[in-house]
Amino acid sequence: MIRKFFMPKNYNMQKTYLWTMLAGLIYAGSSFVMSMATTKFFGKEDGGIIALALSIGSQLVTIGYFNIRTFQASDVKEEYSFGDYAVFRIITTAAMIAVGAIWIIKDSFTGVKAIAIGVCIGFRVLESIADLLEGRYQQKGRYDVSCRGVFVKTLVFLLAFLVAFFVSEDIVIALLSMTVCYALSIIIIDGGLIGDFGGVSLKSSFKKQKGLFIAGLPLFTNQFLNMYIINASKYSVERNFGEATLATYNALYMMTFVVNMFSSFVLKPTITALAQRYNANNLKGFLNLILRQVAIILGLMIMCLGGAYVLGIPVLSWLFGIDLSAYKGALCLMVISGGFTAFYQLFQYGIIVMRHQYSTFACCIITAVITYFITPILTRKYGILGASASYSISIVFMSVLFTAFFAYHFIKEKHKNKNQTSGGL
């Protein structure tokens, strides 16, 4: 039954895009729905706690992921075995738990806030495990299997959260219910599928683990810093104005996911295709695929910006139960930031496929430093609008840097191939 639904034999790229869309829609929408329901029906304070817990969890899960998923999915020649990736994920997830405990103690979180953050970290641990298995399906050319799994598992944990929250009216019980149901869905779904992809192995070597660490370090550093850049404005709002204001800011921030969500429908399925074209030395096809994605993202950003300008404020105000009429400018900045986040991710994929991930290190370091200094200044001075502006400045700046690095490496690769061809003649 599980194999029949999640691994149909009559799959194709069109169906893969469909499931990518559905999975991206429900996954990106899950945080939106959780924050919206909490804020609208139980107040800004609870909404702010949920927003903070989810933000810290998303920051820490980058340690568990170590951002090795793109590397794993593009490892079409299987330089590393699945056992190597599995052992590495156990190590990184353990590190994630340790850092999470330190974070809670360092920031002196107590009471419901501390428990909510702790449970969210536990939930992200499960996400780290699921990501490893979903990466295996994608690596083997069955990204549709990954997306089907993400769709069903997200639907399960989202429903569990909502039902538990409305029945108990307790954030902690809702988060615990969500985590338990997610764990069960991983056991049932992925436990029933992974055998068809070679099963789970924990065989590896120090040499392989060292290789993955070196290969993934720039990717992890970039992603961790990127998550800091994304969440810095939230941390600053909470620190300066409290959970209630954070709930208002978070309602606006949710619009960043709109462009990102739609862009992911066409971005993620292309990772393996980009790797295949690059490995086949088809640089023209590689670049054409990149440029096609740029055009799609640009079109989506313009469309979403128009929609946000006309309908964004009244719709979000109704959904979250908050008067957002004073924040139209901040909302438009959020939409633009979402579009540039998609641009940055696209060119990061291209750089990773070309295996120049260390060159992106400087991009994130420079942007993180800028974010560290401008975010608290703009937030304290201009409140929510200042936090939105600081976020937009950071994301646009980082996107420009990644685009420049991609262009540099692509042109260099093109000249290298041209010289090799001339030499061969």
N, C-alpha and C positions, 0 to 999 in steps of 0.2 A: 504493500500500500504506500509506504513512504517512498520507496524507490520509484514507483510508478508516477507519483506526483512530482517529486523533486528531480528525477532524472529521466524525463521523457526522451524517447529515441528520435522523435520528429522535431528536433529543435533547429533553429537557424538564427542568423544575426538579427532579423526583424523581431523575433520573439525574445531574444536576449535584450534588445533595446527596451522592449515592453516591460520586462521584469526589472530591468535596471531602473526604469522610470517609477514603477510601483514601489520598489524597495527604497529608492531615494526619497520618494514622496513621503512614505510613512515613517522612515527613519528620521529625516529632517523635521518632519511634522510632529514627531513624538515629543520633543522638547517644547515645541510651540504649544501643543495641546496641554501638556503637564503644567507649564507655567501659566497658561491662560486659565485653565480650570481652577488652579489654586488661587490665583490672584482675584478672579472674578467672583468666586463663590465663598472664599474664606479670607479674603483681605490681602492688603499689600505686604504685611509682615510675613505671612506664610509664603506668599509669592516670592518675596526677596530671599527667604531661606532656601527655597527650592532652586532659585536661580543661582545662588552662591554655591550650593552643594553640587549642582550639575556642572558649573564652571570649573570648580576645583577638580572634580572627577575627570572632566575632559582634559584638563591640564596634565593630570597625573597618568592617565592612560597612555599618553605618548611615551612614557617610560616603558610600559608593558609592550606596546607595539614596537618600540624602538624604530618606528617608521620603516620596518623591513618588508612590509607587505608589497610595495611596488617592486622592490628588488626581487622578492620571491616570485611574484607573478610574471616578471620579465625574465626569470631564470629558465628559459625554455630549453636550454641544453643541460639543465640539472647539474650545474657545477657543485651545488650543495644538495644533499639528500633531504627528504622530509624530516628524517630523524635529526639532522643538524638544526633545521629550523625549529623543531619541537623542543629540543633541549635548550636552545637559545631563548625561546619564548618563556620557558620555565624560569630561567635565570632573571630575565628582564621583568617578569611579572612579580617575582619575589622582591626585586629592588623597588618596584612601584609600591608595594605594600609598606615597605620600610620607610620610604620617603613620605608616604601618606601619613603614617603615624607621627613622624617628626613634624610635619606641617601642622597637624592639629594641635600638638603640644606647643610649638613655636608661636602660633598665632593666638594661643590661649582661648581656643574655642571651647565652650562649655554647654551643658544642657542639651536641648533639642537640636541646636545648630551643630554641635559636635557629633551627636549620634547620626544626624542626617548626612553629614559629610562622610562619616565612616561607612555608612551603608552604601552610599553612592560609590565610594572607592571599591567596596566589595563587588558591586554591580559591574564596575569597569574592569575588574579582574576577570569576570566571566566574559566580558566583551573581548578582552585580550585573547582568551582561549578560542573563542568563536572565530575571531579574525584569522588566527593561524589556520584553522580548518577551511575557512572560506577561501583563503589564499591558495590552498592546495587545489581546490576545485578550479579556481581561475587559472592557475599555472598549467593545469591539464586541459585547458581549452574549454572548460565548462563554467564560464562566468554566469550563465543562466542558473546553474545550480546554486551558486553563492547568493544570487539575488532572490531566488525563490525562498531560500533559507532565511535571509535577512528580513524579507517581507513577513513571513509567518512568525518568526521569533519576536520581531518588533511588535507585531499586532498582539501577540500573547502578553508581553510584559506591559504594554501600554494599557490594555484592558484590565490587567491585574491591578495596576496602579490606580486607575480611575474607580474601579469597583470598590477596592479596599478603602480608598480615600473618602468616597461619598458615604460608605457604610460606617467607617470608624471616625471620620473627621480628624484623623491623626496622621501627620506627615510621616512619622517613623514607621507606623504599621503599613502605610501605603508603599513606602520604599522597600520595606522588607518583603512584602507580598510580591512586588515587582521582581525583586532579585531571585526569590525562590522559584517563581514561575519561569523566569528566564533560564535558570540553571536546569530545570526539568526539560525545557524545550531543546536545549543544547544536547542533553543526554539522549533524548528520544530521536531528534532529527539528525544531528551530526553523527551521533553514535551509530545510527543505521545506515549512513551514507559513506563514511570515511573508508570502510572496508573495500569499496569499489575503486578507491583511488590509492590502494596500496597499504591501507591500514595505518595505525599509529606506531611509530618506532621511536625509541629513545636512545638509539645508537649514534654516537658521534665521537669526536676526538677533540683534544685541546687545540690542535692545529685548525680544525674547521671552525670551532667556536671563536678562536682568535680572528680568523678570516672574516666571519660574519660581523664581529664587533668592529673591525677596522672598516669593512664595507658599509656598515650601517651607522657608524658614529656620526658622520656629517648629516645623514638623513635624520637621525634621531635629534641631534642638536638643532637642526633647522626646524623640525616639527615642534620640539619643546619650546624653542624661542618664538615660533610662530603662534603657538597657543598662548604664550605669555602676551604677545603683541595683541592677539584677539581679545584676551580676557583682561588685560591691564586696565582698560577703561571701566570694566565692571568692578574690579577690586577697588579702584580709586573712588568710584561713586559710593560703594558700600562703606568704605573707610571714612569718607568725608560727610556723607549725608544719611547713611543707615539703610536698612533693608527696604523700607517703604519707597524711598527714592529709587533704589536699585530695581524694584519691581516695575516702576514707570519706565526707567531706562531700558530694562530688559524687554518690555513690550515693543519698543521701537527697534531694539537690536534684532528681534526675531525676523525683521524684514531682510537682514543680510543673508538669511538662509534661502530666500526665495530664488534669487539669481543663482546662487551656489547650487541649490537643489536641482533646478532645471539644467544647469550646466553639467552636473555630475551624470545626468542621463546619457550624455554623449561623450563625456571625458573618460570615465572609468573603463568602459568596454574597449577603448582604443589602446590601452597600455600594451597589451600583448601584440596587437596589430602594429604598433609603433616599433616594438622590439623586433618583430619578424621582418619588417621592411628595412630597419637599420642593419640587422644581422645579414640580410641578403644584399647589402650594399646598395639598396634602392633609396638613395638620399633624396631624389626628386619626389618619390612617393611619400617618404617620411616627412618632408617639408610641406607637401601639399595637404597631408592629413592634419598637420599642426595648424596651417593657415585656415583650413576649413573649420576647425574648432574655434579659432579666433573669431571668425565671422559669425558663427552661431552664438558665441558668448556675447559679442557686441550687440547683436540683434535682440537677444533676451534681456540684456541690461537696459536698452532703450525702451523696450516694451514694458518692463517692470517699473522703470522710473516714471513713465507716463501714468501707469496704473496707480502707483503710490502717491503721485502728486494729486490726482483727482479723487481717488477713493480711499487711500491709505489711512488717513487720520480718522474719518468716521467709522470705518470698518474695524480698525484696531481698538478704538475707544469703546465700541460696542462689545467686541470680543473679550477684552480684558476688564471692562467695567471701570475704566480710568479715563478722565478727560485729558486727551492728548492734543487738543486744538492749538496749543502754543508751540508745538514741536514739529511742524511740517518741514522746516529746514533740516532739522536733525534727522527726520525720517528719510528724506531724499539723500542725505549724506550716507546713511546706512545702506541704501540700495546700491549706490555707486561703489561703496566699499565691497559689497557682495560680488559685484561684477569684477572688480580688480582682484579679489581673492581667487576667483576662477581663473583669471589670466595667469596669476602667479603659479597656481597649481599646475596648469597646463604646461608652462615652460619648465617647471620643476620636473614633470614627467619626462619631457624631452631630454633634459640634462642627465637624469638618472639613466635613461635608456642608453645614452652615449657614454655612460659610466664616468662622468666628470663631477660626481656628487660633492667632492671636496671643494670644488670651486664655488659652490653656493653658500659655503659656510660664512664667507664675508658678508653676503647679502643680509642674512638673518642677524648677524652680530651687529652690523651697523644700524639696521632698523630697530633692533631691540634697545640699543643704547639711546637712539633718538626717542623711542617710545617711553623709556624710563624717565627721561627728563621732561618731555612736553606734556605727557598725560596728566600728572598731578597738577601742573601749573594751569593748564587749560580747564581742567575739571573744577578746581577750586575757584577759578575766576569766573567761569561762564556756566558752571553746573552741567546739566545734561547736554546742552548744545556744545559746550567745550569738550566733553567726553566723546561725543560723536565726531567732532572735528579732529581731535587727536587720533582717533581710530582711523579715520579716512586718510589723514596725512601719512600715517604709518603704512597702511596697506598699499596706497598708490606708489609710495616711494619704493617699497619692496618689490612691487610688480615691475617697475621700471628697471630695477637692478637685475631681476631674474631674466627679463627679456634681453637685456644687454649681454648677460653671460651666455644665454642660449645662442644668440647671434654670433658671438665670438667663437664658440666651440664648433658651431655648424660650419661657419666659413673656413675655419682651420681644418676641419675634417674634409671639406670639399676640396681644398687646395692639396691636401695630403693624397686623396684619391686621384686627383688630376696628375700629380707628380708621379705616382706609382704607375698610372696608365702610360704616361709619356716614357717612363723608364723602361716599361715592358716592351714598348715599340722599338 
